[in-house]
Amino acid sequence: MRIDRFSLRRPQTLYVLAELILFLGGIAVCSMSTDIFPEIRMPVVTVVWSDAGLPTPEMEPRVRGWLEEWRLSTERPFFLPSVRQKAPKP
């Protein structure tokens, strides 16, 4: 049987079918998560530099200056925190 004849003979069936589609669509929209992208952890690069002959206050500006030049030469500059720490005595 063709769909046009079926819809003319039984219009209530198509109304119920349309309401069912709308109802199930509403349930699907409400149950969807709001974030469609997965959690992405930012990559981390750690640079450990040691020189037994230089004290920490002199070593940090040298290494940081070189790293900042490298960072600014990339397409998208990024945040570069600095942590200085005295090396343990052997």
N, C-alpha and C positions, 0 to 999 in steps of 0.2 A: 504494500500500500504506500502510496506517495505521501510525503510529509504535508503537502498542502491540503490534501483531502482529509488526512488525519487531524490536522489542526482545525479545519472547518467543522468536522464532526464532533470533536472533543476539545473545545477551547480551554476547559478547566484543567485538563491534564497539562497543557503547555504552561498555564499560569502557575501551577504547582511546581512544575519542573524549573521555571524561571526563579521562583521564590526559593527553591531548594539550592539552586546554584548561588544565588545571592547570600543565603544563609551560610553555606559552606565556605564561600569566599570570605565572608566576615570573620568566621572562625579562623581561617587560615591567616588572615591579616593580623588578627589579635595574637595569635600564637607565634608569629615570626619574631625573631630577635631583632633588636633595633640596630645592632652593629653587624654589618655583613662581612666586615674584614676581620681576619684573625688577629690576635694579639701579636704585635711585632716588638721584639726587644731590640733596642738599638745596639749595633756592634760597638765593642769597646776595644781600644788599643792601649796597651800598657807599655810604657818605655821605662826600663830600669837602666840607669847609667851610673856607674861608679868609677871613681878615680881616687886612689889612695893618697895622691899627693895634693889634692885641692880640698880646702874646707868647703862645707856645704854652701855658705852664702856666696862663694865665688863660682861654684859649679853650676848652681841653679840658673843664673842668668845666661850662661853660655849655652846650656842645653835648651833652655826655653826659647832663646833667640833663634836658634836653628830650627826648632820645631814650629815656631810661629811663622817663619819664612816659608816653611814647607806647607803649613796649613793654609796660608793666604794664596799659595799658588794653585790650590785645588779649585774645582769649579764651584763647590758650595762650601764656604768656610763653616767651621763647626766650633763648638765650645771646647776650650782646652784648659782644664783645671790643672793646678800645679800643687804638688805635695812634696815638701822636702823633709828629709829624715836623715839623721846621722846614722852612719853605718855602725853596726856593732863591732866592738873591738875583738879581734881574734884571740 
